[in-house]
Amino acid sequence: MTSSGDAIVRLRRHTLGDLIQRSAARHPEKPAIICGTVTWPYGQFDRMCTQLAAGLARRGVASGDRVAIMSRNSHNFAAVRYALARLGAVLVPINFMLRPAEAAFILDHAQVKMLCVDTESADVAGRAAAGTRVERLLWLPGESPSSQPAAIEPIDELLVDDAWTPPDVAGDQMAQIIYTSGTEARPKGAMLTHDAVIWQYVSCIVDAAISADDVILHALPLYHCAQLDAFLGPALYVGAVNVITARPVPENLFHLMERHRITSFFAPPTVWISMLRSPQFDRHDLTRLRKGYYGASPMPVEVLRELQQRLPNVEFWNLYGQTEIAPVATVLKPQEQLRKPGSAGRAVLNVETRVVDELGRNVPVGAVGEVVHRSPQLLSGYYHDVERTDAAFSGGWFHSGDLARIDHDGYLTIVDRKKDMIKTGGENVASREVEEVLYRLDGIAEVAVIGLPDPVWVESVTAVIVPRPGHSVTPESVIVHCREALAGFKVPKRVILVESLPKNPSGKLLKRELRELYATWPDSAT
């Protein structure tokens, strides 16, 4: 390519790192990030991303290297995310609730070079990193003052004031690997490019009405693509004000909403329900709130009606999708909430969606089929997993694994997870992963893990167990066993002991029958 051709490529480039620079040029003095006592205007945030990228480069991180973050929400989480983008390194966010062995799998599989942690995660992260390729741990000071973990360098010491020239980063380079909870025992690493993530930002800006006038409260974990890429990223793109907190509990949320005059807020139904049930609800001024978003699991219609009654000035959006599409695929807009109750809406701007049968044909209106997508937002594949990548993209469409109905107007209603994914409190739990752990417990003949309706968690992880003859299995022993091997949100909240599990003539377990049978089963039943 000629020198002018190289220059044209650079001038046309638009990556996640460029995005922050352009927002800073438009709004240099406007607050970009507010977290605790820290306020970073866009101009300062942009400079810090460059300084931090330079510091990471001096610590040996190069374009293409994987850097993980295992931390609660903070201003520093946001800074590292966009510094990595400027450097061309790959972000690997990790759920801070994972056990050492669970986190170690991700670190090892993604070949992570550096791991950023907060104080609370430092011990688990250190144990997880042992024996992997992780060369260095960095400390991210959080929203509230906390002590620096021993022998871990603080991120502030990486800030470099010297002139530094960022490497050329292309839009088709990998920006992040986000590990899904998966439907198998091990999670899958979804590879997403800068282009894919930014196309998704555009869909959110257009169809979820994210604007520069918003003051957005980010309270759900940033390790999850919903908060990170459906809200924080698009908001930084347009130049909104972003208030970040690590505590999504009602008393903290109400305080921040009132103090910062929050206009926009996203949370799964479980958090909205906890806010409604809090005695603090009517003690704070929430009149500035104008936009409310939910996702991760269906919002009960009666709860939505109550929200609209108690927050009459708030418009609501339901966002549906998954990690592999960066993550928003469809949206149910405010005027459609009660007209299409329980629906996931229609495809967003940059997504094409169908509901198909096993042969890839469109299902009739009202029939159940699998949701499939085409979109520039889609993942490039699963990291080091050709087999599952090929399966996901079979037939020229991406197979979501979700089952849905489609109505005459083209609106989707999700009816089931094809692979029995459980969505509890906004987190995904793969039933097979829990089953694998339970089968390690002596005395279990058969087990099926399902999600059952729950007034708080929307779905609760439930283990239906057939004990072996002559063995004593109790709900308490099952829960204790699971707590030793699984993150807290994966541990069954209910344990049901039965004599047999329903199966079809070919021996296939019928989990749908279990869900129907035990839909109203009491907590911790035996």
N, C-alpha and C positions, 0 to 999 in steps of 0.2 A: 504494500500500500504506500502511496506517496506521502510526503510529510503533510501536505494539505489534507489528504484523506485521513491521516491520524488525528489531525487537529479537529476535523469535522466530527469524527467519532467521539472525541472527548467533549466537544461543545454540545453534542446532542444527548450526552449521557444523563440519565436520571435514575439514580440509585437511592437507597434509604439514607445514605450519608449526604447526598446532594440535596435531598428533600429538606433536611434540617437547615442547611446553609441558605436555601432559598426562602424558607420561612423567616430566618433571622434577618435577611435582607429587607423583607417587608415589614417586620415587626421587631426591630432591635431592642426596644425598651419595654415591650409588653411582656408580662410574666408568662413564661412557658411552663415552668415546673414550680409547684409549691408543695413542700413536704416538711411537716413539723415547723421548725424555725427557719428553714431554708427557702429562699425564693431566688430562682434563676430566670432573668429575662432571656428572651430568645437569643440575643446577641451573645450573652455570657454562656448560655447552654451550648451554642454552636462552637465557641472557642474552647470550651471544656472538652467537647467531644474530640476536637482535633488534638488537644494537648494529651488527652488520655490515650488516644490512638497512637500518638508518638511514643508515649511511655510504655504501652503494651509492645510496640515494635522493638523498643530497647530491651525489653525482657524476653525477646525471642519469638514473639507471636508474629507470624507472617500471614499474608493473604492465603486463604484456604484452610488455615489451622482452625480447629474447633476449640471454642472456649465456652465452658458451662457456667451457668449461674444457678446456685442453690440458695435462695434467699427470699425473705419476705419483701413486700413492696417497699421501695424507697426511691429517693431522687437519684441515688447512685445506680440503682438497677437501670433506670432510664438512660443514664449517661453511658454505662457500659454497653447497653444494647446498641446505641447509635455510634459509639466509638468503634465498636467491632465492625459495623457496617462501613464506616469510613476507611477502615484498615483493610477491608475485604476478608476479614476473618468470619467464621461461621458461629452463630449463637446456638447454644444447646441449653435451653431452659429446663430445669429439673424441679419437680415437685418437692418442696421442702419437708413434706410429711412422709416421704419414703423412708424405709429402713435402709441400713447400710448396704445390704446385699442387693436390694432393688436399685438403689442409686448406682452401685458399682457396675451393674450390668450395662446401664446407659453409658457411663463413663468409658467402659471398656469397648463397648460396641461402636460408639461414635469416635473412638480414638481421641478423646479429649486431652488437650495439652495443658490447659490452665483452668482452674476452678475458682470462681468467686463466691464467697459465702458471707452470711451475716453471723452475728455472735451466736444466735440460737442454733444455727445449723452447723457450726464449726466442728463440733465433735463427731456428729454423724457423717459429715462430709469428709473429714479426715480419715475416718475408718473406711469409708467407701472408696476413697482415692488410693488407699494402700494396695499395692500390687497392680495398679493400672498404669497407663502412660502419663498420668497427670504429673507435671513437673513442678508446679507451683500453685499454692493457694493464696488468694488475695481477699482481704477483708473489706466488706462494704458496710460502713456505718449507716445505720438506719434512721427511721423517723424519730425515734427517741434516743437519748444518750445511752450508750452501753459500753461495757468494757471491751477492749481489744483482745481477741484471743491470742494466747501465747504463740510466738514464733510465726505469726501470719502477718505479712506486710499489708498496711492499709492502702486502699486504692488511691488516696490523696497523694501518696508519695510517688505515684507514677506520672503526675501532671508535669509536662515538659513545656517550658516557655520558649525554647529555641525553635528557630524556623525548621519546619518539617514538611516535606512534600508527600502527600498521600499517594499510594500506588494507584494505578489505573484499575478501576473496578467496573466490570461490565454488568449490565442489567440481567444478563442470563446466568451470572454467577450465583452459587448457592449462598443465601443469606442466613438460613437457619435450618436446623434439624430439630423438629419437635416430635417427641416420642408420644405416640398415642397409647392409651390403655389397652387397645387391641382386643381382639376376640380370642386370641391364643394365650398361652401361658406367659409369653414374653411380649413386651411392647414392640411396636414398629416405629422406625425413625422416618418421619415424613420430611423429604427434602423440598424446601421452598426457595425459589430464587427471589432476587430483589424485584424483578418484574412481576412475579406472581403476587407478592405481598402488596405492591403498589396498585396493581389492578384491583385488588380487593379493597384497598383504601378508597379508591374511587367509587366502587359500588356502595360502600358504607356512607360516604359523603353525600351521594345522590339519594340513595333510598332510605337512609336512616337520618337524613337531614342534619348531619354534623356540620357546624358552621363556626366561623371565626368569633361569633358573638357568644359562644357557649363558655360557661365555666363548669367544667366537668369534674366530678368526683370519681376517682379510680380507687376502688376499695377491694375488688376481687383480685385474686393473686395474678401478678404479671407473668408468672411462669406459664400461665394458661393463655392460649392464643386469643381467646375471646376478649379479655381485658387488654392484652398487649396489642393486638392487631386489628380488632374491630372497633376499639375506642381510643386508646392512647395514640397509636400511630396516625389514624385519620385526623385526630384533633391537633396533633403537632403539624401535620401537613397543611391544614387550613389556618393555623395560627390561633387556636383557642387557648384558654387558660386551663391548666391541668393541675388539680389538687390530688396528691397521692397519699394514701394511708395504708397501713398494714393491718388495721383493725376493723373488719366489716361487722361490727356489733352495733346495735341500735343506738346506744347512748353516744358512741363516738361519731356515728354517721350523722345523727341529728345535730350534734355540736358543730361539726364541720360544715354541714349544709347551711346552718344559720350564720356562722362566722364568715364564711367565704361567699355567701349568697349564691350557692350552687344552683345552676339552672338545668343540669343534665346528669343523670345517674343510671348506671346499669347494674343489675344484680339478678341472679337466678331467683325463681319463685320462693325458695326457702328463706332468702334474706328479706324479700319484700314482706313475706308472712311474719317474720320475726319483728319487723318494724311496725306492722299493723297491730301486733299483740303487745307491743311495749307500752308501759304507762307513760313513757317519755314522748310519745307521738304528738300529743296535743299540747305539750309544754314548750315546743320550739316553733319558731317562725319558718315555715317551709314554703312561703308564698312565692319565692323566687323560682322554685322548681317548675320547669315547663316541659321537660322531656324525660320520660321514664322508659327504660328498656329492660326486657327480660329475655332469657334464653337458657340453654343447657338442659332444660326439661319443660314440659308443658305447664302453663299457668292454669290452675283450677279456675273455671269460669266465675264461680261465686267470689273467689278472692279478687279477680279482676274487677268485678262489679263493685266490691267494697273499696278497692283502691281508687276507682274513678269517682266514687261518692265522697271519699275523705280527702282526695286530692283533685278537686274539680278542675283546676287549671292545668293539669298535667295530661299530655298526650302520650300514649303508650305504643311501643313497637315490640313485636316478637321477632327475634332473629334466630334463624335455624341454619345449621351447617355442621361442619366438622373440620378437624385439624387439616385434613388433606386438601381443603379448598380455601384455606387461609384466613378465616374459617367460614365466612358468611355466604350462604347459598341462596336462601329465600328470606323474605320479610313479609310480615303481616303489619300493615300500616295502621295509624290511629283510627281512621274512619272505618276500618274493617274489623276492629276488635270484637265488637258484639254482633256484627253482621255475619262474621265467620268464626264463631267461638271455637277455640281449640285448634284452629288451623295454623299451619306454619307459613301460610301465605304463598306468594309466587316468587319466581326467580328474580334475583336482583339484576342490576344493569348488565354486568359482565358475565352472567351465568346463563346457560341453557340447560333446562331440567326436564326430564321425562320420568314417567312411572311405567315400568316394563315388566313383562312376564319372563319366564326362564329362557325363552327364545329371543329376547330382545325386542319384542313387539309391544306397542303401546297397549296398556290394559284398558278395558272399557271404563267409562265413568262409574265410580263407586266400587270398582273391583280393587283388590289389594295386589300390589306389585312392588318391585324394588325401585328405589330412587336412584337415577343415574344422572351424571352431569357432563357437560363439556364447558370448558372455561379457561381463559389464560391465567386464572387464579390457582389452577390445580398444581399439586405437587409434581415434581419431576420424577418421582419414584420413591420407593422405600430404600433407605440406605443399606447397602450390602444385602439386599433381599430381592433378587431378580424374580424368583418364583411368585412371591406375593405381589410384586409390582405387575407382572404379566397378568395375574388373575384379576387384579383390581381394574385393569384397563382393557379387559377382554371385550371384543365386539365394538371397539371404537368409542366407548364411553367409559367414564369412571364410575365404578359400582360402589355406592355409598354403604351398602350393607343394611340400610334402613328400609323398612316396609311402610308403604303409605297408600292412601286412596287419593284420587284426584277428582274434583267435582266438575260440573259443567262450565264453571268460570275459570278453571285451571288452577284452583287453590289446592295445596297439598294438606293432608292431615296424616301425621305420622301415627301409625298404629302399633308398630313393634320394631325391635331391633332384630335384624335377620340373624345375628349371631348372639342374641341374648345379652347385649350390653345393658348394664344397670347404670342409671344416672341418679346419683344420690347426693343431694346438697350441692349440685353443680359440678360434681366430679364423676368421671367415668370409671366404672369398675367392670372388668372382664370376669364373667362368671367362671370361666374355665380356670383362671388364675387362682381364684379362691378355692375351687374344687380340688386343684392340684395340691394345695396346702392341706386341705381337709383329709385327703386320701393318705396323707402321711401319719395321721392319727390312728393308732391301733384301735380296732373295734368298730370301724366304719366299713360297712359292706358296699353301700352305694350312697351317692350324694348328688343332689341337684341344687345349684345356687340360682336363685331368681330374685327379681325385684318386686316388692309388693307395695301397694299404695301406703303412703305415710303422711300424716298431717303436717309434719315438720320438714322431713327430708324429701318429700314428694315420692321418692321410692326408697325403701330400706332394703339393704342386703339381707337376704333370708336364705338360710341353709336348711334344706329338707333332707333328712338323713335316715337311712335304713341301717340300724346297728347290726353287727354280726351276732349271731346266736351265742349266748354265754358271755357276752361282753357288756360292761356297764359304760354307757355313754350318756353324759348329761349335757344340757345346754351350757352350763358353767364351764365344763372341761373343754368343750368345743371353742368357746370364746377365748379362754385363756390360751389355748393352743394357737389360735389365729393371731392373737395379739403379739406373740413372739416372732411371727414371721411376716406380718403384713402391716402396712400403714393403717392408722386408725379408721379412716373412712372406708377401707375394704373389709374390715372385720364385721361378720354378721351381727346385725342388731336383733335378729330373731332366729331361733333354732327350733325346728319342728321335727319330732321323731315319729317315723311312720313304719309300717310293716312292709310296704312296697311302693315303687314309683310307677306311674302310668307310662306305658310304652305302646307303640304301634306293632302290627304283626311282624315287621322286620326287626323289631328290637330297638327302634329309635325312641329315645326319651321324649315325652310330650310335655315340655315345660309350660306351654300355653295352658294345658289343663291344670297344672299345679297353680299357676297364677290365678286362674279362675276359681279354683277350689279354695285357696287360702287368702283371697283378696281381703276378707274381713277378719282374718285370724288375729287374735290378740297378741300383743308384744310378748316375746320370749316364751311362746307357747310350746308345750311338749305333747 
